[in-house]
Every structure is written in C-alpha cells, then in structure tokens.
Amino acid sequence: MERKYFSQVLCILILTMISIGGITMNTIGYAQPSVAKSAENPVHSELDNIKQTLNNTTEAINLKDVKKLATYFSKDFTLITLENKKIAPLQSFVEYFEGLFKGDKATVKNLRVEIQIDPEPIYLDKKIAIIQGSANEEFTYFKGEKQVLHTRWTAVLEKNSARNTEWEISAMHHSSGITKSMLNDLQSQMLKTALGGLVIGLVLGMLFISLSRKTKR
C-alpha cells in the first residue's frame, strides 16, 4: 500500500472499530512516552495545541460565550448528545446552545463543565486527531435545582489548513451511565422544557420501565 494512503485507511479502520465495538486502543508508535514531544516525533508536538483547543472550548462553554465557542468548531460540526440526538451543522449547534439559556423554552441558568483529557490519543496524524476524555457537567436550572452528570466524550479534530497552526473540533459524542435517579431528574427537566415532545417522553418511559424491572430483580 502506498504510504500516502496509509493514514487515511488507518483512520477509517479505527473509526469503524470504535463505532462497532466501542474499542479503545493506543496508536502504533505511542509505546515510548519519553519521545512524545521529541524532534523524532513531530506529530506528537501537536498534542499541546489540541489540548489547548479543547480547554478553550470548555472555557467558552462556562462563559456561555457562543461567539467564541463557535470559533473552535468546523462549519460542519456534528454533536451527538446524551439523548443520542444528532445536532449539525455548526449553526444548528449555536441555536441549540443559545436555546439552553435564552428564550421562552430556556431552563438552564448556568452550566459549569470540567474536562479531563485522556493521556494518549486514539489516533493522531498531521491532519486528524481522535481524542477521548471525561467530564463533570453541573447544570443549574432557573428554579434552583442542580444536576451533575459524569460523562465520557470522544472528539474528532481536524487541522485548519487556512490557519495552519490551529485545530478545530469537527465532531463530538457524549455518553454517560444513567442511573434511575438521574433519569427521573432528566425526565422532569425535559418535560418542563417540552424539548423533544412525545418522542423523548416515550423513550424515557421505556428506559424507566427497563430500569424498574432490573431493580425489582
């Protein structure tokens, strides 16, 4: 196989394995942490820039600064939420984010996010990076209730050729272990906001019944 196609094929294989089996793996060449930032491994020197992009994104979320937040995403940005809802492209995400805090259906007064980035990337080359980590997300609602979610996330970033030195987030997927208590809180908030309407109500109802059965067993 020609070398110029190797990174593209490897990326496709890794993404396929992650989507099918939820597999977490280290990329070939990362077995020597001591050379992570050496001149012999220039690709790894991009990790600091990638982590800076992710940390800047988190800061913008905490400030509720949607204009600043949008600068860290590609125009075709795709978000998969905890409810397995796809939000794309970037403009749709901007409207979704603003709608959490502003407008007739807004219920979130404040959102505080803290992220932890896994030490090693899932995949990294000169143009594409797949990074995983965890987060603590604290929601404060207008009526005073608080909810804390402990989540895992996977972010796909791409090098912005126009700016050459910066990375953009092109896709992000969130997941979380939902307990029965968290499900009740989530259901309550969704009913208050009427987000998702009947479909979300049915899905949450089925999840509630499933968890109830497991608890009885």
Stockholm file with secondary structure:
# STOCKHOLM 1.0

chainA/1-217         MERKYFSQVLCILILTMISIGGITMNTIGYAQPSVAKSAENPVHSELDNIKQTLNNTTEAINLKDVKKLATYFSKDFTLITLENKKIAPLQSFVEYFEGLFKGDKATVKNLRVEIQIDPEPIYLDKKIAIIQGSANEEFTYFKGEKQVLHTRWTAVLEKNSARNTEWEISAMHHSSGITKSMLNDLQSQMLKTALGGLVIGLVLGMLFISLSRKTKR
#=GR chainA/1-217 SS CCHHHHHHHHHHHHHHHHHHHCCCCCCTTCSCGGGTTSTTCGGGGGHHHHHHHHHHHHHHHHHTCHHHHHTTEEEEEEEECTTCCEECSHHHHHHHHHHHHSSTTCCEEEEEEEEEECSSCSEECSSEEEEEEEEEEEEEETTSCEEEEEEEEEEEEEECTTTSSCEEEEEEEEEECCCHHHHHHHHHHHHHHTTTHHHHHHHHHHHHHHHHHHHHC
#=GC SS_cons         CCHHHHHHHHHHHHHHHHHHHCCCCCCTTCSCGGGTTSTTCGGGGGHHHHHHHHHHHHHHHHHTCHHHHHTTEEEEEEEECTTCCEECSHHHHHHHHHHHHSSTTCCEEEEEEEEEECSSCSEECSSEEEEEEEEEEEEEETTSCEEEEEEEEEEEEEECTTTSSCEEEEEEEEEECCCHHHHHHHHHHHHHHTTTHHHHHHHHHHHHHHHHHHHHC
//
